[in-house]
Amino acid sequence: MLYAALSDDGAPSRFGFIVSKAVGNAVTRNLVKRRLREVGAETLRERPTGVDVVVRALPAASSADWTALRSDYASALRGALRRLEPSQESGASPDGTEVG
């Protein structure tokens, strides 16, 4: 699961990770955290400012390989950011107020 929020454009992007004991033992949880930190670092290079992200690892993350975890993260992030970005066609901001 991934939660995202837009922050001030000048504010640095921030990432948080939640990996509970349901994911596995300490070794497995740390592996999942390390992998999530790396995909977060990739996102940080692409979007250094303006977004806050919290990733909650589900138990299935323990058996996912690097490629699958990275792909799932990227897909969830794209969806979250698409919902947050102001719509160009409608002229509405994320909170539903008109822009312009």
C-alpha positions, 0 to 999 in steps of 0.5 A: 500500500502506498500513500502520497501527499503533495507538499510545498514545491520547495519542501524536500520530498520525504519517505516513510516505510511501515514494515510490520512483523506480519511481513516476516522475521527481522531478516526478511523485514530488513530486506524489504525495508532496504529494497523499499528505501532503494526504490524511494531513493530512485523516486527522490532523484526524479522528484526531489521536492514536493511529495511525501510518501508512506509505503506500508509493506504487506506480507506478500512483499516478503516473497516478492523479488526485487523486480516485482517489488519495484514494479508494484511500487512504481505502479502504486506511486503513479496511481497516487500521484495521478490522483493528487495532481491537478487535472489539466483538462478540468481546471480543478485542483486536488481539493476540487476547487477551480484553478485559474 
